[in-house]
Every structure is written in structure tokens, then in C-alpha cells.
């Protein structure tokens, strides 16, 4: 029912694409990350909380909102959206055609997140799953443990009047950290300008976040000493960093589970916090769907497909332009070197 094409994942019976990477006539969007929601299409369909983020990021094309769990007929198929637990407004796409049910999960996680609806397992015949962290080495600690580590690091830097710069993805990860810090931070968190507008949209959606302050042009040196600063990884190595006094630099990502990545990138600290499912969550989710066929996209797709095949499932891989958290590093490299 879903096939990979040069423009994206195409549902021929419905005449639409799911998260196309080239402009198309009609797109169904799982969430607003740039690798899944690209500009240029004529019309977009998304979940209610996703719409403001799409409008901010795309600034073109008509956007139609589909309430959670309510089916809509598109062409010859019935389509409904179900929470994916990835970021605000992230959805799985359920597609039914003559009794055959497919679910395109997009990106998803199973860990609790105060900024978005929790993942909803959806029964299906064919499940399309990501594999960003589809290896057994990738396992996540409870977010409370990671937040405690971040607070300990911040307090230690504050005693030395050092700025604590925590690099993280501008949409989803930054706001999740702010939500988790809401009850433990004892002063406003400073934000790089790239974080501000999207953070405001989360507040507009009713998500409770820690107090924040955007770093203004005239803020530098002593004014930022001891502060916790959230910034995109692309800011590293730019003139913007010079305003921060003796910064300690950290990165929040599931990629930090591999210590070699942290050493290679010369971060002072690495915090293992991901908005994607870890290895166990991937396997649990696949089991809960009851799917007899599992198609795997971005990340460790070949490894996960091989593991599932050895356990008797019909499997395969779909080649996509989706990047997952690995895209955070590669995109930042490209921006820094440009």
C-alpha cells in the first residue's frame, strides 16, 4: 500500500505521500521536524498540535487539521492519525484499504514526555518503523535521572562562574528539557534566538515550561556567567559563542550513549536524552502492533530488519531521506563549514 518513490513514501490508493521529501500535490505529515516536513507541497494534512509548528516552518501550502483518531477518506483509503510521542503534534498514520491496515509511525518514542501525547499502539497488518537507534547498545535511562545529571553539571559550573551550554535540537528536545526542568530550575534558562519562537509556540499550546530568557544582542560576559544556555549545535564555533564566559559545552542526544561520539566531538559532557525509541522500545512496539510484516526506515534499518527476519517476521527496508538524531550532527557540520 505504501511504496518508496523519488518524491517520498507514496500511497497509490489514496493519492498522497507521507512526509514527502520533494514537493507533491498532497502530503500527510507525521511531525514538524525538517526532515519529515518539507516545503513546496500544495496541501498538508496533520494533527492539530502540529499545525502551528508547520505554519512556522513551511510558510507555504494549505494546512488541513485532522483530529486525533477520527478517520477521513482520501481516495480509496481511510486515514486516521494517532499519537507518536515524539514531539508536540507528532502522529502515526493509520491507512486502511479493503480491510488491510498499514501504520506509518514516523519518528516515535515510548518514554514519558510532558510536552506531547504518549504513543498509542495501533494494531495493523504492516508496520513501518524507524530504526534511528535500532541496536541493542541503545537503551535509555529514565528522564528524571538525566535531568538530575544536567542540574548537577549546571550547579558545578555555576560555582566557577562558567556558562553551561547545552546543545540540543531546536524543536522538541529543547522544549522537553525546559518542561523537565520546570520544577527544579531555580533561575530562568537562557535561550539562543533560534529556540525562542518554537518555544513560544509550545507555551501557546498550553505546555508548561521552565522560565526562559532569550539572549539579547547586548548580553555577554558577566551577564551570562553561571547561566544554563540552550542552543542549537550549529551555534558551536560561531562568533555567537564568544559572548559566553568560559563555557562548558554539552550535547543532549541518544547518540551520547556511545562515548566515542562525545570524545570525537569534544563535548565536556554528553547527556543521553532521546526523542526516539530505544532498542527495547522498538521491539516492544513492533510486538504490540501485532503486525506480521515490518518495514524499516532510517537509522540502523538493515540491522533491525535482519533481527526481525531471524525471528520469523516478514521484513524489508524502505530507503528514505529521513535522518533522525544523526541529522543533528551532520546538519550542524554542514552549517558550520558553509
C-alpha positions as CSV (number, residue, x, y, z in Angstrom):
1,X,0.0,0.0,0.0
2,X,3.0,2.3,0.7
3,X,5.8,2.4,-1.8
4,X,9.1,4.3,-1.8
5,X,9.4,6.7,-4.8
6,X,11.8,9.5,-5.7
7,X,9.4,12.0,-4.1
8,X,8.7,10.1,-0.9
9,X,6.6,7.3,0.6
10,X,3.5,7.1,-1.7
11,X,0.1,5.6,-1.1
12,X,-1.3,5.0,-4.6
13,X,-4.8,4.0,-3.4
14,X,-5.1,7.3,-1.6
15,X,-3.1,9.5,-4.0
16,X,-1.0,11.1,-1.2
17,X,2.5,11.0,0.2
18,X,3.6,10.5,3.8
19,X,6.3,13.0,4.8
20,X,7.5,13.6,1.2
21,X,11.0,15.0,0.6
22,X,10.0,16.5,-2.7
23,X,7.0,18.9,-3.4
24,X,3.8,16.9,-4.1
25,X,0.1,17.7,-4.5
26,X,-1.0,16.2,-1.2
27,X,1.2,15.4,1.9
28,X,0.2,13.7,5.1
29,X,2.7,14.8,7.8
30,X,3.7,12.9,10.8
31,X,5.5,15.8,12.6
32,X,7.2,19.1,12.0
33,X,10.9,18.2,12.0
34,X,12.6,19.5,8.9
35,X,13.4,16.0,7.5
36,X,9.7,15.0,7.6
37,X,8.0,18.3,6.8
38,X,9.5,19.9,3.7
39,X,8.2,23.0,1.9
40,X,6.7,23.2,-1.6
41,X,3.7,20.8,-1.5
42,X,0.3,22.1,-2.4
43,X,-1.6,20.7,0.7
44,X,-0.6,19.2,4.0
45,X,-2.7,17.2,6.5
46,X,-1.5,17.0,10.1
47,X,-2.6,16.6,13.7
48,X,-4.0,19.7,15.5
49,X,-0.9,20.5,17.7
50,X,1.4,20.1,14.7
51,X,-0.3,22.8,12.6
52,X,1.2,25.9,14.3
53,X,4.7,24.3,14.0
54,X,4.1,23.6,10.3
55,X,2.9,27.1,9.6
56,X,6.0,28.5,11.3
57,X,8.4,26.2,9.4
58,X,6.8,25.9,5.9
59,X,5.2,29.2,5.3
60,X,3.5,27.9,2.2
61,X,0.9,25.4,1.1
62,X,-2.6,24.9,2.7
63,X,-2.6,23.1,6.0
64,X,-5.6,20.9,7.0
65,X,-6.1,19.7,10.5
66,X,-7.3,16.2,11.3
67,X,-8.5,15.4,14.9
68,X,-6.8,12.6,16.7
69,X,-8.3,9.1,15.9
70,X,-11.0,10.4,13.5
71,X,-10.9,8.7,10.1
72,X,-11.0,10.6,6.9
73,X,-11.5,9.1,3.4
74,X,-8.8,10.0,0.9
75,X,-9.1,8.4,-2.4
76,X,-9.9,4.7,-1.8
77,X,-8.4,4.6,1.8
78,X,-9.4,5.5,5.3
79,X,-6.8,7.6,7.1
80,X,-6.5,8.5,10.8
81,X,-3.8,10.0,13.0
82,X,-2.6,8.6,16.3
83,X,-0.1,10.0,18.8
84,X,3.5,9.0,18.3
85,X,5.0,10.5,21.5
86,X,8.0,12.0,19.6
87,X,7.4,15.8,19.8
88,X,4.4,18.1,20.1
89,X,1.8,17.1,17.5
90,X,3.7,14.0,16.3
91,X,1.5,11.4,14.7
92,X,1.4,7.9,13.3
93,X,-0.6,7.5,10.1
94,X,-3.1,4.6,10.0
95,X,-4.2,3.7,6.5
96,X,-6.9,1.1,5.8
97,X,-7.8,-0.3,2.3
98,X,-10.3,-3.2,1.9
99,X,-9.5,-4.4,5.4
100,X,-5.7,-4.3,5.1
101,X,-4.3,-1.9,7.7
102,X,-0.9,-0.2,7.5
103,X,0.6,2.2,10.1
104,X,3.4,4.6,9.2
105,X,4.9,5.5,12.6
106,X,7.2,8.4,11.6
107,X,9.5,9.0,14.5
108,X,8.3,7.9,17.9
109,X,9.3,7.2,21.5
110,X,7.7,5.3,24.4
111,X,9.3,7.3,27.3
112,X,7.1,9.7,29.2
113,X,7.3,13.3,27.8
114,X,5.3,16.2,29.4
115,X,5.3,18.1,26.1
116,X,3.3,15.7,23.9
117,X,0.7,13.0,23.9
118,X,2.0,9.5,24.7
119,X,2.5,6.9,22.0
120,X,-0.6,4.9,21.2
121,X,-0.1,1.4,19.9
122,X,-2.2,0.8,16.8
123,X,-3.0,-2.7,15.6
124,X,-2.1,-3.3,11.9
125,X,-1.0,-5.8,9.3
126,X,2.0,-3.8,8.2
127,X,4.0,-1.5,10.5
128,X,6.6,1.0,9.1
129,X,9.0,1.7,11.9
130,X,12.1,3.9,12.2
131,X,15.4,2.5,13.4
132,X,17.3,5.5,14.5
133,X,18.6,3.6,17.5
134,X,18.0,0.1,16.3
135,X,20.9,-1.6,18.0
136,X,21.0,-3.3,21.5
137,X,23.6,-0.8,22.8
138,X,21.0,2.0,22.7
139,X,19.0,2.0,25.9
140,X,17.7,5.0,27.8
141,X,17.6,5.8,31.5
142,X,14.5,7.5,32.9
143,X,14.4,11.2,32.0
144,X,14.5,12.2,35.7
145,X,17.9,10.6,36.0
146,X,19.2,12.6,33.1
147,X,17.7,15.8,34.3
148,X,19.4,15.3,37.7
149,X,22.7,14.9,35.8
150,X,22.1,18.1,33.9
151,X,21.3,20.0,37.2
152,X,24.5,18.6,38.8
153,X,26.6,19.8,35.9
154,X,25.0,23.2,35.9
155,X,25.5,23.7,39.6
156,X,29.1,22.7,39.4
157,X,29.8,25.2,36.5
158,X,27.9,27.9,38.4
159,X,30.3,27.7,41.3
160,X,33.1,28.6,38.8
161,X,31.0,31.3,37.1
162,X,31.0,29.3,33.9
163,X,28.2,29.2,31.4
164,X,26.7,25.8,30.9
165,X,25.9,25.5,27.2
166,X,23.6,22.5,26.4
167,X,23.3,21.9,22.7
168,X,20.1,20.3,21.6
169,X,17.6,20.1,18.7
170,X,15.6,23.4,18.5
171,X,12.2,21.7,18.0
172,X,11.2,19.0,20.6
173,X,14.3,18.4,22.5
174,X,14.8,21.9,23.8
175,X,11.2,22.2,24.9
176,X,11.2,18.7,26.5
177,X,14.3,19.8,28.6
178,X,12.5,23.0,29.6
179,X,9.4,21.1,30.6
180,X,11.5,18.6,32.7
181,X,13.4,21.5,34.3
182,X,10.3,23.4,35.3
183,X,10.1,22.2,38.9
184,X,13.8,22.0,39.6
185,X,15.5,25.1,37.9
186,X,16.0,28.0,40.3
187,X,16.5,30.7,37.7
188,X,15.5,31.3,34.1
189,X,17.2,29.3,31.4
190,X,18.8,31.4,28.6
191,X,17.9,30.6,25.0
192,X,19.7,31.1,21.8
193,X,17.4,33.1,19.4
194,X,16.8,30.0,17.2
195,X,15.0,28.4,20.2
196,X,12.7,31.3,21.1
197,X,9.9,31.3,18.5
198,X,9.3,27.5,18.7
199,X,9.4,27.6,22.5
200,X,6.7,30.3,22.4
201,X,4.5,28.0,20.2
202,X,4.8,25.3,22.8
203,X,3.7,27.7,25.5
204,X,0.8,28.8,23.3
205,X,-0.2,25.1,23.1
206,X,-0.5,25.0,26.9
207,X,2.7,23.2,27.6
208,X,4.2,24.2,30.9
209,X,7.9,25.1,30.7
210,X,10.6,26.5,32.9
211,X,11.0,30.3,32.8
212,X,13.3,31.3,29.9
213,X,15.0,34.5,28.7
214,X,16.2,35.0,25.1
215,X,19.8,36.1,24.9
216,X,19.8,39.6,23.6
217,X,22.5,41.2,21.4
218,X,23.9,43.2,24.4
219,X,24.1,40.2,26.8
220,X,27.6,38.8,27.2
221,X,30.3,38.1,29.7
222,X,29.3,38.5,33.4
223,X,25.6,38.8,32.5
224,X,25.7,35.2,31.4
225,X,28.1,33.8,34.0
226,X,26.7,30.7,35.7
227,X,23.7,30.5,33.3
228,X,22.3,27.4,31.7
229,X,22.0,28.1,28.0
230,X,20.2,26.0,25.4
231,X,21.5,26.4,21.9
232,X,21.4,24.6,18.5
233,X,24.5,22.6,17.7
234,X,25.1,24.8,14.6
235,X,26.0,27.7,17.0
236,X,29.1,25.9,18.2
237,X,32.2,27.5,16.8
238,X,30.4,30.7,15.7
239,X,31.0,34.3,16.9
240,X,27.9,33.9,19.0
241,X,29.7,31.7,21.4
242,X,32.2,34.4,22.3
243,X,29.7,36.2,24.4
244,X,29.7,33.2,26.9
245,X,32.2,33.2,29.7
246,X,34.5,30.1,29.7
247,X,31.6,27.9,28.6
248,X,31.3,24.2,29.5
249,X,29.7,22.5,26.4
250,X,27.4,19.5,26.5
251,X,25.1,17.7,24.0
252,X,21.8,16.1,24.7
253,X,21.1,13.2,22.4
254,X,20.7,9.4,22.3
255,X,24.0,9.5,20.3
256,X,25.8,10.2,23.6
257,X,25.2,6.6,24.6
258,X,28.4,5.9,22.6
259,X,31.2,7.6,24.5
260,X,33.4,7.7,21.4
261,X,31.0,10.1,19.8
262,X,31.3,12.5,22.7
263,X,35.1,12.3,22.7
264,X,35.3,12.7,19.0
265,X,33.1,15.9,19.1
266,X,35.0,17.2,22.2
267,X,32.0,17.8,24.4
268,X,32.6,18.3,28.1
269,X,29.5,16.3,28.9
270,X,27.1,14.1,27.0
271,X,23.6,13.6,28.2
272,X,21.7,10.6,26.9
273,X,18.3,12.0,26.2
274,X,16.5,11.0,23.0
275,X,13.1,11.6,21.5
276,X,13.3,8.3,19.6
277,X,12.6,4.8,20.8
278,X,15.5,2.8,22.2
279,X,16.2,-0.8,21.2
280,X,13.8,-2.4,23.7
281,X,11.0,0.1,23.0
282,X,11.3,-0.6,19.2
283,X,10.9,-4.4,19.8
284,X,8.0,-3.9,22.3
285,X,6.2,-1.6,20.0
286,X,6.5,-3.9,17.0
287,X,5.1,-6.7,19.1
288,X,2.2,-4.6,20.4
289,X,1.1,-3.7,16.9
290,X,0.5,-7.4,16.0
291,X,1.9,-6.7,12.6
292,X,3.0,-9.7,10.5
293,X,5.1,-7.5,8.3
294,X,7.5,-4.8,9.4
295,X,9.2,-2.4,7.0
296,X,12.1,-0.4,8.5
297,X,13.3,3.1,7.6
298,X,16.1,5.4,8.6
299,X,18.8,4.6,11.1
300,X,20.0,1.1,11.7
301,X,17.3,-0.2,9.3
302,X,19.2,-3.2,7.9
303,X,20.3,-4.4,11.3
304,X,16.8,-4.2,12.8
305,X,15.2,-5.8,9.7
306,X,17.7,-8.7,9.9
307,X,17.0,-9.2,13.6
308,X,13.2,-9.3,13.0
309,X,13.6,-11.6,10.0
310,X,15.6,-14.1,12.1
311,X,12.6,-14.1,14.5
312,X,10.1,-15.1,11.8
313,X,8.6,-11.7,10.8
314,X,8.3,-10.7,7.1
315,X,10.5,-7.7,6.9
316,X,12.2,-5.3,4.5
317,X,13.7,-1.8,4.4
318,X,12.4,1.5,2.8
319,X,15.0,4.0,1.7
320,X,14.1,7.5,2.8
321,X,15.5,10.9,3.2
322,X,14.7,10.9,7.0
323,X,17.7,11.5,9.3
324,X,16.7,11.1,12.9
325,X,19.1,12.4,15.6
326,X,22.1,11.6,13.4
327,X,20.9,14.5,11.3
328,X,21.6,16.9,14.2
329,X,25.4,16.2,13.8
330,X,25.5,16.2,10.1
331,X,23.4,19.3,9.6
332,X,25.5,21.2,12.2
333,X,28.7,20.1,10.4
334,X,27.3,21.4,7.1
335,X,26.1,24.7,8.6
336,X,29.4,25.3,10.4
337,X,31.5,24.7,7.3
338,X,29.3,26.6,4.9
